[in-house]
Amino acid sequence: MSMKAVSNVKTVTTYSRKTLRISLFWKKIKKQQVLLWMSVPIMLHLALFQFVPLWGWLMAFKDYHIGQNLLEAKWIGLTHFRTLLGHSDFLQDLRNNIVMNSMQLVMGTFCAVALAIVLSELKSKGFVRVVQTMTYLPYFVSMVVVANIFVMLLSPDGGLVNELMIKLGWIHEGIFYFGQAKWFWILHTLIMTWKGFGWGAIIYLASISGIDPGLYDAAEVDGASRWQRVKYIVIPSMIPTLVLLTILDIGYLVTGGFESQFLLGNVINVEYSEVISILALRLGLNEGDFSFGTAVGIFNSVVGMTLVLIVNAIARRYKTNLF
């Protein structure tokens, strides 16, 4: 067979493969058209509210003032980013962000996993439902309400906690808990863990429910105790879910945090309660420097995405990566 004939055969084969792939692609589209139509509103929402507003990031690189045409504003490059990194409160706020979100991540994950394991081991389904409802209900309560509840409970003047401790003789006068700056990280972690760990436990319960019952039967035949079943079956089965949620939460170590710190913080504990988002609010909105506020948002997004990629790359080595 001549070289020309061989070339023609290869061309026809390549064309046939492309035609086959296109045919299979359109068959799959036709088969899943209902799901595709259902995804259209989500994609439109994503495009309109997540991608279209990104043009506003130009503001971070310009000397923009309210009422000015953004495209006509003076281009100043990375000036706002240098201002952010050189701000006297930047390192302090970055520290608060990382420490509080790390404490919340560790404590929240531990409590959620522990609650899921305990609920999975209980035999009374009615009691499990009651506990589940009581633990994940705070997740749906507004942070404004939660903050007010704890400010009232911990108030030095008539707060339930102080009144109880005084009657028990543990203290002689009320303590202003939110006035103790160094206590803020612990108080914030406890409050946010109480608010969210019940909701997080639902995901871990779902992963436990997917465990093959045959593993429990085999462990029972081998004489494994309840703790040994939890240690060698339940916990290892939860690790992929744990890694997945951790990767997603890592992105919030810098970006996460505003509402709770803003509502629970005050001028006394500002050294430990102010985070980068509050700094952006203070300088970006209160002082009218919208360009600086945008630069802070870009910084948070870039650092958060970088952390997610790094942790995901590490998890990939153990084949537990997200993508």
Secondary structure, DSSP 8 states (H G I E B T S, - for coil): --HHHHHHHHHHHHHHHHHHHHHHHHHHHHHTHHHHHHHHHHHHHHIIIIIGGGGGGGGGGEE--TTS-GGGSEE-TTHHHHHHHH-TTHHHHHHHHHHHHHHHHHHHHHHHHHHHHHHHH---HHHHHHHHHHHHGGGGS-HHHHHHHHHHHT-TTT-HHHHHHHHTTS-SS---GGG-GGGHHHHHHHHHHHHHHHHHHHHHHHHHHTS-HHHHHHHHHTT--HHHHIIIIIHHHHHHHHHHHHHHHHTHHHH--SHHHHHH--SSSHHHH--HHHHHIIIIITT--HHHHHHHHHHHHHHHHHHHHHHHHHHHTTT----
